[in-house]
Amino acid sequence: MYCCEDHIDLAIDMYVDQYETAPNIQKFEFNHSLSTTCELCKKTAVYIVGN
């Protein structure tokens, strides 16, 4: 799941609730030609939460 700074805690909670394990969290490398957005609010994504 891609998420912004505001929703990182919620994304982690959602992942743990669904998979019952801690996710890998990776800081998203910014590339101005890439416009990946947060799956919860559509702001620019900063993190990738998942395994």
Biopython code that builds the backbone (N, CA, C, O; Angstrom):
import numpy as np
from Bio.PDB.StructureBuilder import StructureBuilder

atoms = [
    (1, "MET", "N", (0.851, -1.168, 0.000)),
    (1, "MET", "CA", (0.000, 0.000, 0.000)),
    (1, "MET", "C", (0.896, 1.229, 0.000)),
    (1, "MET", "O", (1.857, 1.316, 0.764)),
    (2, "TYR", "N", (0.570, 2.165, -0.857)),
    (2, "TYR", "CA", (1.270, 3.440, -0.880)),
    (2, "TYR", "C", (0.556, 4.396, 0.066)),
    (2, "TYR", "O", (-0.673, 4.458, 0.084)),
    (3, "CYS", "N", (1.336, 5.148, 0.858)),
    (3, "CYS", "CA", (0.688, 6.084, 1.772)),
    (3, "CYS", "C", (1.535, 7.330, 1.987)),
    (3, "CYS", "O", (2.746, 7.334, 1.763)),
    (4, "CYS", "N", (0.863, 8.381, 2.426)),
    (4, "CYS", "CA", (1.518, 9.660, 2.715)),
    (4, "CYS", "C", (1.967, 9.682, 4.181)),
    (4, "CYS", "O", (1.716, 8.746, 4.940)),
    (5, "GLU", "N", (2.635, 10.769, 4.554)),
    (5, "GLU", "CA", (3.093, 10.944, 5.943)),
    (5, "GLU", "C", (1.934, 10.900, 6.931)),
    (5, "GLU", "O", (2.075, 10.355, 8.026)),
    (6, "ASP", "N", (0.793, 11.465, 6.556)),
    (6, "ASP", "CA", (-0.350, 11.552, 7.459)),
    (6, "ASP", "C", (-0.989, 10.197, 7.750)),
    (6, "ASP", "O", (-1.597, 10.022, 8.806)),
    (7, "HIS", "N", (-0.864, 9.242, 6.841)),
    (7, "HIS", "CA", (-1.578, 7.975, 6.977)),
    (7, "HIS", "C", (-0.683, 6.759, 7.221)),
    (7, "HIS", "O", (-1.155, 5.627, 7.118)),
    (8, "ILE", "N", (0.585, 6.963, 7.537)),
    (8, "ILE", "CA", (1.487, 5.831, 7.747)),
    (8, "ILE", "C", (1.009, 4.952, 8.909)),
    (8, "ILE", "O", (1.025, 3.726, 8.797)),
    (9, "ASP", "N", (0.589, 5.556, 10.012)),
    (9, "ASP", "CA", (0.125, 4.765, 11.163)),
    (9, "ASP", "C", (-1.119, 3.951, 10.823)),
    (9, "ASP", "O", (-1.229, 2.787, 11.208)),
    (10, "LEU", "N", (-2.046, 4.559, 10.106)),
    (10, "LEU", "CA", (-3.261, 3.860, 9.706)),
    (10, "LEU", "C", (-2.947, 2.718, 8.739)),
    (10, "LEU", "O", (-3.532, 1.641, 8.848)),
    (11, "ALA", "N", (-2.045, 2.940, 7.807)),
    (11, "ALA", "CA", (-1.666, 1.899, 6.851)),
    (11, "ALA", "C", (-1.024, 0.708, 7.560)),
    (11, "ALA", "O", (-1.300, -0.440, 7.213)),
    (12, "ILE", "N", (-0.172, 0.972, 8.549)),
    (12, "ILE", "CA", (0.453, -0.110, 9.330)),
    (12, "ILE", "C", (-0.622, -0.887, 10.086)),
    (12, "ILE", "O", (-0.623, -2.118, 10.076)),
    (13, "ASP", "N", (-1.534, -0.172, 10.738)),
    (13, "ASP", "CA", (-2.622, -0.834, 11.479)),
    (13, "ASP", "C", (-3.480, -1.695, 10.569)),
    (13, "ASP", "O", (-3.842, -2.815, 10.932)),
    (14, "MET", "N", (-3.810, -1.183, 9.387)),
    (14, "MET", "CA", (-4.628, -1.940, 8.444)),
    (14, "MET", "C", (-3.905, -3.211, 7.988)),
    (14, "MET", "O", (-4.519, -4.271, 7.869)),
    (15, "TYR", "N", (-2.611, -3.097, 7.738)),
    (15, "TYR", "CA", (-1.834, -4.254, 7.296)),
    (15, "TYR", "C", (-1.783, -5.316, 8.392)),
    (15, "TYR", "O", (-2.001, -6.498, 8.127)),
    (16, "VAL", "N", (-1.497, -4.896, 9.614)),
    (16, "VAL", "CA", (-1.429, -5.840, 10.741)),
    (16, "VAL", "C", (-2.780, -6.503, 10.968)),
    (16, "VAL", "O", (-2.837, -7.706, 11.220)),
    (17, "ASP", "N", (-3.864, -5.747, 10.885)),
    (17, "ASP", "CA", (-5.201, -6.317, 11.045)),
    (17, "ASP", "C", (-5.498, -7.374, 9.984)),
    (17, "ASP", "O", (-6.113, -8.399, 10.278)),
    (18, "GLN", "N", (-5.062, -7.122, 8.757)),
    (18, "GLN", "CA", (-5.365, -8.033, 7.658)),
    (18, "GLN", "C", (-4.464, -9.262, 7.646)),
    (18, "GLN", "O", (-4.946, -10.377, 7.446)),
    (19, "TYR", "N", (-3.145, -9.074, 7.859)),
    (19, "TYR", "CA", (-2.190, -10.172, 7.696)),
    (19, "TYR", "C", (-1.628, -10.718, 9.008)),
    (19, "TYR", "O", (-0.924, -11.728, 9.007)),
    (20, "GLU", "N", (-1.932, -10.062, 10.117)),
    (20, "GLU", "CA", (-1.480, -10.468, 11.449)),
    (20, "GLU", "C", (0.040, -10.625, 11.546)),
    (20, "GLU", "O", (0.543, -11.513, 12.234)),
    (21, "THR", "N", (0.744, -9.765, 10.857)),
    (21, "THR", "CA", (2.200, -9.702, 10.911)),
    (21, "THR", "C", (2.635, -8.269, 10.612)),
    (21, "THR", "O", (1.901, -7.503, 9.986)),
    (22, "ALA", "N", (3.817, -7.924, 11.060)),
    (22, "ALA", "CA", (4.314, -6.567, 10.823)),
    (22, "ALA", "C", (4.741, -6.407, 9.361)),
    (22, "ALA", "O", (5.353, -7.313, 8.794)),
    (23, "PRO", "N", (4.429, -5.277, 8.756)),
    (23, "PRO", "CA", (4.804, -5.056, 7.355)),
    (23, "PRO", "C", (6.226, -4.525, 7.225)),
    (23, "PRO", "O", (6.802, -4.013, 8.185)),
    (24, "ASN", "N", (6.778, -4.654, 6.034)),
    (24, "ASN", "CA", (7.997, -3.928, 5.693)),
    (24, "ASN", "C", (7.563, -2.519, 5.338)),
    (24, "ASN", "O", (6.547, -2.326, 4.671)),
    (25, "ILE", "N", (8.322, -1.546, 5.777)),
    (25, "ILE", "CA", (8.015, -0.152, 5.474)),
    (25, "ILE", "C", (9.218, 0.424, 4.755)),
    (25, "ILE", "O", (10.337, 0.398, 5.267)),
    (26, "GLN", "N", (8.976, 0.942, 3.566)),
    (26, "GLN", "CA", (10.059, 1.471, 2.759)),
    (26, "GLN", "C", (9.740, 2.903, 2.378)),
    (26, "GLN", "O", (8.643, 3.202, 1.907)),
    (27, "LYS", "N", (10.706, 3.785, 2.585)),
    (27, "LYS", "CA", (10.528, 5.182, 2.172)),
    (27, "LYS", "C", (10.559, 5.221, 0.650)),
    (27, "LYS", "O", (11.459, 4.663, 0.022)),
    (28, "PHE", "N", (9.582, 5.876, 0.074)),
    (28, "PHE", "CA", (9.425, 5.955, -1.372)),
    (28, "PHE", "C", (10.419, 6.945, -1.930)),
    (28, "PHE", "O", (10.497, 8.075, -1.448)),
    (29, "GLU", "N", (11.178, 6.554, -2.932)),
    (29, "GLU", "CA", (12.123, 7.470, -3.579)),
    (29, "GLU", "C", (11.339, 8.421, -4.474)),
    (29, "GLU", "O", (10.567, 7.986, -5.330)),
    (30, "PHE", "N", (11.538, 9.708, -4.275)),
    (30, "PHE", "CA", (10.804, 10.692, -5.058)),
    (30, "PHE", "C", (11.353, 10.768, -6.475)),
    (30, "PHE", "O", (12.562, 10.849, -6.696)),
    (31, "ASN", "N", (10.449, 10.741, -7.404)),
    (31, "ASN", "CA", (10.762, 10.900, -8.817)),
    (31, "ASN", "C", (9.666, 11.801, -9.369)),
    (31, "ASN", "O", (8.500, 11.408, -9.411)),
    (32, "HIS", "N", (10.028, 12.987, -9.786)),
    (32, "HIS", "CA", (9.007, 13.965, -10.179)),
    (32, "HIS", "C", (8.165, 13.520, -11.372)),
    (32, "HIS", "O", (7.073, 14.045, -11.585)),
    (33, "SER", "N", (8.656, 12.566, -12.145)),
    (33, "SER", "CA", (7.852, 12.087, -13.274)),
    (33, "SER", "C", (6.856, 11.019, -12.830)),
    (33, "SER", "O", (5.969, 10.643, -13.597)),
    (34, "LEU", "N", (6.996, 10.531, -11.610)),
    (34, "LEU", "CA", (6.100, 9.509, -11.078)),
    (34, "LEU", "C", (5.103, 10.185, -10.146)),
    (34, "LEU", "O", (5.499, 10.953, -9.268)),
    (35, "SER", "N", (3.835, 9.913, -10.323)),
    (35, "SER", "CA", (2.822, 10.586, -9.511)),
    (35, "SER", "C", (2.008, 9.572, -8.705)),
    (35, "SER", "O", (0.780, 9.557, -8.779)),
    (36, "THR", "N", (2.689, 8.738, -7.945)),
    (36, "THR", "CA", (2.015, 7.759, -7.109)),
    (36, "THR", "C", (1.387, 8.472, -5.924)),
    (36, "THR", "O", (2.029, 9.302, -5.281)),
    (37, "THR", "N", (0.127, 8.148, -5.634)),
    (37, "THR", "CA", (-0.586, 8.837, -4.572)),
    (37, "THR", "C", (-0.926, 7.889, -3.425)),
    (37, "THR", "O", (-0.938, 6.669, -3.586)),
    (38, "CYS", "N", (-1.197, 8.475, -2.280)),
    (38, "CYS", "CA", (-1.650, 7.746, -1.102)),
    (38, "CYS", "C", (-2.982, 7.065, -1.438)),
    (38, "CYS", "O", (-3.867, 7.675, -2.038)),
    (39, "GLU", "N", (-3.109, 5.805, -1.048)),
    (39, "GLU", "CA", (-4.342, 5.069, -1.329)),
    (39, "GLU", "C", (-5.493, 5.485, -0.419)),
    (39, "GLU", "O", (-6.632, 5.068, -0.631)),
    (40, "LEU", "N", (-5.206, 6.299, 0.589)),
    (40, "LEU", "CA", (-6.234, 6.712, 1.534)),
    (40, "LEU", "C", (-6.716, 8.144, 1.321)),
    (40, "LEU", "O", (-7.838, 8.482, 1.699)),
    (41, "CYS", "N", (-5.867, 9.000, 0.711)),
    (41, "CYS", "CA", (-6.289, 10.394, 0.568)),
    (41, "CYS", "C", (-5.869, 11.056, -0.740)),
    (41, "CYS", "O", (-6.297, 12.176, -1.020)),
    (42, "LYS", "N", (-5.061, 10.409, -1.528)),
    (42, "LYS", "CA", (-4.617, 10.914, -2.833)),
    (42, "LYS", "C", (-3.545, 12.007, -2.772)),
    (42, "LYS", "O", (-3.270, 12.650, -3.786)),
    (43, "LYS", "N", (-2.930, 12.230, -1.590)),
    (43, "LYS", "CA", (-1.744, 13.083, -1.531)),
    (43, "LYS", "C", (-0.578, 12.291, -2.124)),
    (43, "LYS", "O", (-0.723, 11.095, -2.381)),
    (44, "THR", "N", (0.551, 12.917, -2.344)),
    (44, "THR", "CA", (1.729, 12.232, -2.862)),
    (44, "THR", "C", (2.200, 11.175, -1.868)),
    (44, "THR", "O", (2.359, 11.461, -0.681)),
    (45, "ALA", "N", (2.422, 9.961, -2.349)),
    (45, "ALA", "CA", (2.878, 8.862, -1.495)),
    (45, "ALA", "C", (4.318, 9.081, -1.044)),
    (45, "ALA", "O", (5.154, 9.570, -1.805)),
    (46, "VAL", "N", (4.593, 8.712, 0.199)),
    (46, "VAL", "CA", (5.932, 8.826, 0.771)),
    (46, "VAL", "C", (6.461, 7.454, 1.171)),
    (46, "VAL", "O", (7.672, 7.231, 1.158)),
    (47, "TYR", "N", (5.563, 6.531, 1.527)),
    (47, "TYR", "CA", (5.958, 5.208, 2.001)),
    (47, "TYR", "C", (5.248, 4.095, 1.233)),
    (47, "TYR", "O", (4.153, 4.277, 0.701)),
    (48, "ILE", "N", (5.906, 2.941, 1.194)),
    (48, "ILE", "CA", (5.297, 1.720, 0.715)),
    (48, "ILE", "C", (5.203, 0.810, 1.928)),
    (48, "ILE", "O", (6.220, 0.515, 2.555)),
    (49, "VAL", "N", (4.003, 0.359, 2.269)),
    (49, "VAL", "CA", (3.766, -0.506, 3.427)),
    (49, "VAL", "C", (3.329, -1.858, 2.902)),
    (49, "VAL", "O", (2.313, -1.950, 2.212)),
    (50, "GLY", "N", (4.073, -2.911, 3.215)),
    (50, "GLY", "CA", (3.719, -4.249, 2.767)),
    (50, "GLY", "C", (4.921, -5.149, 2.728)),
    (50, "GLY", "O", (6.037, -4.719, 3.017)),
    (51, "ASN", "N", (4.706, -6.387, 2.377)),
    (51, "ASN", "CA", (5.810, -7.346, 2.295)),
    (51, "ASN", "C", (6.082, -7.745, 0.877)),
    (51, "ASN", "O", (6.981, -8.548, 0.623)),
]
sb = StructureBuilder()
sb.init_structure("model")
sb.init_model(0)
sb.init_chain("A")
sb.init_seg("    ")
for serial, (resi, resn, name, xyz) in enumerate(atoms, 1):
    if name == "N":
        sb.init_residue(resn, " ", resi, " ")
    sb.init_atom(name, np.array(xyz, "f"), 0.0, 1.0, " ", f" {name:<3s}", serial, name[0])
structure = sb.get_structure()
